Each structure stands twice: as C-alpha cells, then as structure tokens.
Amino acid sequence: MNPHFPALVLAAGASTRLGRPKQTLQGPAGETLLDIAIANARLLSPQVWVVAGSGYPLLRFRSHRAPLGWWFNPRWSDGLAASLQEGLGRLDVRAKGAFVLLADQPFLDRDDLETLGQRVRENPREPLAARYGARVGAPAWLPRHLWPACDQLRGDAGAGAVLNRAGAKAVEIAGVAFDIDTPADWRLARKRLAEQPG
C-alpha cells in the first residue's frame, strides 16, 4: 500500500455542546457520522487512520467502516491540536504529507474530494485546503514541510491555523460549511441525510 498520501480523521473531541459523542450519531441508513467521515477519507486515500479520544472504544464498536487503524490520543482533552500532533507523529516516515478531515462534516461533495486528491498527487509539496470564505480549513492536505509548525499548536487550533499562515491554496469543496455541534444541527442533518438518494 502506497504510504505517501495517508489520511487522518480527527475524531477525539467530547462533543460538549451536543451532549453525547457526535461521532456515534446514526443517520437514517444506520451509518454513523464517523462512518461517513471514513468513507470520505477513502476518496482521498486507501490509508485512513482515525485519531480517537473521548468515547473510545465506543466509537470503534459503533463504527461499521474499518479504517486502516485506530490511534488513541491520551491527550484528547487538550484540544484539536493534540489530536493532530498525535496523528502526524504516528504516520509512516515516507508520507509526503497528510490529508486531514474532521468527523462531523457529512455532506462533503465526493467529486470535490476526488479533485483535491488528484491535485495533491500532482504537486504534494503544495498545501491545499477547503475554502471557508477568506480562510481555509479541513478537509486539507498538509505537506510534511508544514508538520513542524503543527507541533507549536495548542488547544483547539487545528491544521487550518498552520495552513492559513502558510498561504495554502483554497479548494472549493461543497458541504464544508455544514458541521454538527448542537442537537439542532443534528436534527437538520438527519433530515438531509434521509432525503439523500440511496
């Protein structure tokens, strides 16, 4: 298996605003949010690793899709930065970078993700990330030369903080603006998931 283009799904948060682990929420078809995130990551790479923390091993038990591996982050309560650092620190030394995805974005456009993967393979040293207005964020490609900057992150600062400072090129990925933080978000997401074609 090609180790050069791995994908990390960051799924360690406690979902405090939701009141339960969002990663285990099930849509109408029975897939959890984490299942959907793993499927999205597979559009970018066959090497998908999940960084877990709060709620583990329940996340693994409830997941119907198996990533290549599960990595437990003992510092998950320190915030997103700690999970990113845990994942990057465990990747193969031959990795040219890492795709970084979050576990609560169920409506990412498949074609846009595949386009991101193609562009990365054409130029793996170029940082690329989804456009959020004037800024960028996950899903993203974090080239290896930016990993040392990630070691300086603290709290809930994620790859976006590094990518924006580095002037990462923005990529249009439909669906990035819809993430799930509250019960109201989840009610709307379940309705949308139910309306999607099978």
N, C-alpha and C positions, 0 to 999 in steps of 0.2 A: 504494500500500500504506500502510495506516494506521501512522504512525511512533510512535504514542503508547504502545503497550504491547509493547515488544520483550522478547525472552527471551535470556538468556545461559546457555550451557552451559559450565561451567568444567571444562576437560579438559587442564590443563597439567602435572599432577603426574608425578613419576617412578616412582611405584608401587614404592618401595624394598622394602617388606615382601613384595610379591608376586614381585619379581624380574624383571618384564617389564612393558611398558606395559599396564595393565589395560584401557585404552580400546579396544585392538585385540583383546581376547579375543572369540572367536566362540562363540555358543551353537549348539545342535543345528540350528537353522534357518539358520545362516550369518550371522545378524546379529551385529554387534559390540556391546559394551556402549555404545559411543558412538552407534551407530545407534539403539539403544533410547532413549538419552537425548535424541537429536534428535527422535525420534517423540513422546516425552513432552512436550518443549518445544513442539512444534507443536500440541498440545492447548490450550496457553495462548496461543500467538501464531503468526501466519504469519511473523513476523520473528524468525528464530532465528539467533543468532551463536554460533560456537564459539571460545572462547579456548583456544589450544593453546600448547604449550611443549615439554616433553620428548617425544621421539619424533616430533616433526613434521619432515618431511611424511609420515612413515609413517602417522600417524593418518588423514590425508586420503586417502591412497592406499587404505587398507584399508576406509574407510567406504563403505557402499552408499547412504547417505542424504546428500543435499547440503543443508547449511544455506544460509541466505541469504548467509553469508560466513564466512571463517576469519580470525581475528586471531591473529597470533603474538605471544606475550608474551616479550620478550627477558629479562625479569627473573623468569622462571618459577621459578628455583631459590630465589628469596627467599621463596616460600611462597604460600599461597592468597590472602592479602591483595593481593599484587602482581597476580595474575590478575584479581581482582575490580576493582581500580583500572584496569587496562588496558581491560577491557570497558566499564566505566561511562564512561571517558574518551572512548571512540570512538562512543558512541551518539548518535543524532540529537538536536539541541538541543530538539526538540519532544517528546521522550519524557517522559511523566508519571512514569516510574519504570522499573523493570526486574524481570522475573521472573528469578530466579536458581536454576539447577539444577546438580546435580553429575553426573558421568559414570558413577558406579558404583552407581546405585540402580535396578536393572532391574525391580523389582516394584511400582512405584508404581501406585496404583489410578487408572484412567482417569477414572472418574466423579468421584472426589475432585479430580483435577486440573482437570477442567472446571468444577467448582463453585468452585474457587479463582479461575479466570479470570473467571467471572461476577461474583463478589463484588468483585474488583478493579475491574472496569469500572463497577460501581455507585458505588464510592467510591475513586478512585485515590489519594487522599491518606492512606488508612489502611494502615499496614504490616500485612501478613498473612504468616504463616509456619507451616510444618508443626509439629505438636506432637511433642516428644520428652520425655515425662514433664512435668517442671516447666519445661522450657525450650522454645525454638522454634529452628528452623533450616530449611535448604533441603529441598524447594522453598519459595520465598518470593517475596513481592512487596516490593520495596524502593523506596518512593516517592522522588522526586527530592529532596525536602527532607532526606532522610537521607544523600544521597550525600557531602556534605562530611565527615561523620563517618567514612565509609569510607576517606577519604584518610589518616586517622590510624592505620589498622590496620597491623600489621606481622606478619611471619612467617605462621603458619598460621591466624591469626584471620580468619574469614570474615564474611559478612553476618550470621550468627547473633549475633555479638558486638554488633553495632550494633542489631539487631532486639530482642534481649533488653533492652538498656538503654533502648530507646525504648518498651518495653511493647507490642510487637506482639501482635495478637490471634492466638491459636493456632487452626489449622485442622486438622481430622482428615484425614490422608492415609495410607491404609493402605499398608504396604510401606516406609515411610521407615526403619524400624529395620534393614532388611537392606541393608547395603552390603558392598563387596568389597575387602578389604585383604590377605588372605592366600591361599595356594593352597587351604587347607581351605574358605575362604569360596567360592572359585570352584567347587570340586568340588560343593558343595551347591547353588550357584546353577545350574550346568549341569543338575543333576538336576531341579531345579524347573522350569527352562525347558523341558526335554524333556517334562515332564508337563503343560505348559500346552496347551490346545486350539489348534489351528492357526488 
